[in-house]
Amino acid sequence: KAGGTSLHSAFNHINSFPNTTLARHKFFTPSRKPGTAINENRIYSLAQESLRHATKYPSSEFAPQEHVVFAAVRDPVERFISSIGQAMGANGSGHNGIAPVLKEECIKSTSRETLTCLAKYVRDHGFWIELHFTPQVIDISFTTLGTDVPIAMFSFKELTTILDNFGRPKAHGRDGSTDNYRTSPVLRNMTVADYDEESLQIVCQIYEMDVRMQRSLGMEVPRCDPFVPKKFNVQN
């Protein structure tokens, strides 16, 4: 999920070499207008067939059509800020339908006030209001059609290493702080330093499933430790 634009660039680079084939499954990329039932079924079947060949890293070499499914996951506290920029009409998301509502409701005089407003809005209205707010656990499950397949999980911090293995170490997708990328200065200037205790607690609790998934993989999310306990008190 994280680093998608850079990864697309890397895959396109690989596809330029002889004897390579790039197949992009569109099932998990919803458009504003629903497709025909025939086309949706065809794409669903294509994705299902591809997932039948998903495997762990082989000890010697891949069999025909075998491949590894992998995901780059990001600290949900950092990712929420990126999600805000996209959901509020940044490049590539200008026609998502919800951006004008979010701007009207939550663009404030400071980045901190804007961040707190968005955290409360997503909490109160649900993360389903915009694709970029969806927890990464659900993203991964949806992308794999809920199929029990092995998935290699990497931290977003290792994105450069991932791209290097694709021969594109300098591939760069989006920078939300650049001029004319996000629609307001309070969005371009927003960082994790703009969280206060209230907004941080809200975001950590919205994305509790992501926090727990990443902890289970050895990826700590320390900012959420005060709000998502590592141990449960079991009472009889």
C-alpha positions in Angstrom: 0.0 0.0 0.0 2.6 2.5 1.0 4.9 3.9 -1.7 2.6 2.8 -4.5 3.6 5.4 -7.1 7.3 4.6 -6.7 6.5 0.9 -7.0 4.5 1.4 -10.1 7.5 3.2 -11.6 9.7 0.2 -10.7 7.4 -2.3 -12.2 7.2 -0.3 -15.4 11.0 -0.3 -15.5 11.1 -4.1 -15.2 8.5 -4.4 -18.0 10.8 -2.7 -20.4 13.2 -5.6 -20.3 12.9 -8.6 -22.8 11.1 -11.7 -21.6 9.1 -9.9 -18.9 5.4 -9.5 -18.7 3.6 -7.0 -16.6 0.0 -7.7 -15.6 -1.8 -5.2 -13.4 -5.0 -6.5 -11.8 -7.5 -3.7 -11.6 -9.9 -5.4 -9.3 -8.7 -3.6 -6.2 -8.5 -0.2 -7.9 -12.1 1.1 -7.7 -13.2 3.7 -10.2 -15.8 6.3 -9.6 -18.2 4.5 -12.0 -19.0 0.8 -11.6 -18.0 -1.4 -14.5 -20.3 -3.9 -16.2 -21.0 -7.2 -14.4 -19.2 -9.1 -17.2 -16.1 -7.0 -17.0 -16.1 -7.1 -13.1 -16.4 -10.9 -13.2 -13.6 -11.2 -15.7 -11.2 -9.1 -13.6 -12.2 -11.0 -10.5 -11.4 -14.3 -12.2 -8.1 -13.0 -13.4 -7.1 -12.0 -9.9 -8.2 -15.3 -8.5 -6.2 -17.2 -11.0 -3.1 -15.1 -10.3 -3.5 -15.7 -6.5 -3.5 -19.5 -7.1 0.2 -19.2 -8.1 1.2 -17.0 -5.1 4.0 -18.7 -3.2 6.8 -18.2 -0.7 10.3 -17.5 -2.0 11.4 -20.8 -3.7 14.5 -22.6 -2.6 15.8 -22.8 -6.2 13.7 -21.1 -8.9 10.1 -20.1 -9.6 7.8 -22.4 -11.5 5.9 -20.8 -14.4 3.4 -18.2 -13.2 4.6 -18.5 -9.6 5.2 -15.2 -7.9 5.5 -13.6 -4.4 2.9 -11.2 -3.1 4.4 -8.5 -1.1 3.3 -5.3 0.7 5.0 -2.2 2.0 3.3 -1.0 5.2 3.7 2.3 6.9 3.4 3.5 10.5 -0.3 4.4 10.6 0.4 7.7 12.4 2.6 8.9 9.6 0.4 7.3 6.9 -2.7 9.2 8.2 -1.1 12.5 7.3 -0.4 11.3 3.8 -3.9 10.0 3.6 -5.3 13.4 4.5 -3.5 15.0 1.7 -4.8 12.5 -0.9 -8.3 12.5 0.4 -8.5 16.2 0.3 -7.8 16.4 -3.4 -4.0 16.1 -4.0 -2.7 15.1 -7.4 -4.3 11.9 -8.5 -7.3 12.2 -6.1 -8.9 15.4 -7.3 -12.1 13.6 -8.4 -12.8 11.4 -5.4 -16.1 13.2 -4.5 -15.4 13.7 -0.8 -12.6 16.3 -1.0 -14.9 19.3 -1.2 -16.8 18.1 1.9 -13.6 17.5 3.9 -12.2 20.9 2.9 -15.4 22.7 3.9 -15.4 20.9 7.2 -11.8 20.7 8.3 -9.5 23.2 6.6 -8.5 25.4 9.6 -6.0 28.2 10.2 -3.3 25.8 11.4 -2.1 22.3 10.4 -2.7 21.1 14.0 -6.3 22.2 14.0 -6.9 20.7 10.6 -5.3 17.4 11.6 -7.5 17.1 14.8 -10.6 17.9 12.8 -9.8 15.2 10.2 -9.1 12.6 12.9 -12.5 13.3 14.5 -14.2 13.3 11.1 -12.8 9.9 10.1 -13.6 8.5 13.6 -17.2 9.8 13.4 -17.9 8.9 9.8 -15.8 5.9 9.3 -12.7 5.2 7.2 -14.8 4.0 4.3 -15.4 7.6 3.2 -12.2 7.6 1.1 -9.9 4.8 -0.1 -6.8 6.3 1.4 -8.2 6.2 4.9 -8.8 2.4 4.8 -6.6 0.5 7.3 -3.7 -1.4 5.6 -5.0 -4.7 7.1 -8.2 -4.3 5.1 -6.3 -3.1 2.0 -4.2 -6.2 2.0 -7.2 -8.5 2.6 -9.2 -6.9 -0.1 -6.3 -6.9 -2.6 -5.8 -10.7 -2.1 -9.6 -11.3 -2.3 -9.5 -12.6 1.3 -7.5 -15.6 0.1 -5.1 -17.3 2.4 -1.9 -16.7 0.5 1.6 -16.0 1.8 2.5 -12.3 1.8 6.0 -10.8 2.3 5.7 -7.7 4.5 8.2 -4.9 4.4 8.4 -1.7 6.3 7.9 1.5 4.3 11.3 2.6 5.7 12.8 -0.1 3.5 11.2 1.2 0.3 14.5 2.4 -1.2 15.9 -1.2 -0.7 12.8 -2.7 -2.4 13.2 -0.3 -5.3 16.9 -1.0 -5.5 16.1 -4.7 -6.0 13.9 -3.6 -9.0 16.8 -1.6 -10.4 15.1 1.7 -9.6 16.7 2.9 -6.3 16.0 6.6 -7.1 12.4 6.2 -8.2 10.4 8.8 -6.5 6.6 9.1 -6.5 5.0 11.9 -4.5 6.2 14.5 -2.1 3.2 16.1 -0.3 5.3 19.1 0.9 6.0 20.4 -2.6 4.2 23.4 -3.9 1.0 22.8 -6.0 0.8 19.1 -5.0 -1.6 19.4 -2.1 -4.5 21.9 -2.1 -3.7 24.0 0.9 -0.6 25.2 2.8 -1.9 23.7 6.0 -1.8 20.3 4.3 1.6 20.8 2.7 3.1 21.8 6.0 1.5 19.1 8.1 3.8 16.7 9.9 3.6 14.2 12.8 4.7 17.1 15.1 1.1 18.5 14.6 -0.5 15.7 16.6 -1.6 16.5 20.1 -2.6 13.8 22.6 -6.2 13.9 21.6 -5.7 13.5 17.8 -2.9 10.9 18.3 -5.2 8.8 20.5 -8.0 9.0 17.9 -5.8 7.9 15.0 -4.1 5.1 17.0 -7.5 3.7 17.9 -8.9 4.0 14.3 -5.9 2.0 13.1 -5.5 -0.4 16.0 -5.6 -3.3 13.6 -2.6 -1.9 11.7 -0.7 -1.3 14.9 -1.3 -4.9 16.1 -0.4 -6.3 12.7 2.9 -4.4 12.5 3.8 -5.3 16.1 3.3 -8.9 15.2 5.9 -8.5 12.4 8.4 -6.8 14.7 7.6 -3.3 13.4 6.9 -1.2 16.5 4.6 1.8 16.5 5.8 3.6 19.6 3.6 6.7 19.3 0.5 4.4 19.8 1.8 2.5 22.8 -0.1 4.7 25.3 -3.4 4.1 23.5 -3.2 0.5 22.1 -2.1 -1.8 25.0 0.4 -4.5 24.3 -1.2 -6.7 27.0 -4.8 -7.4 27.8 -6.2 -7.8 31.3 -8.2 -11.0 31.4 -10.9 -11.1 34.0 -12.9 -14.2 35.0 
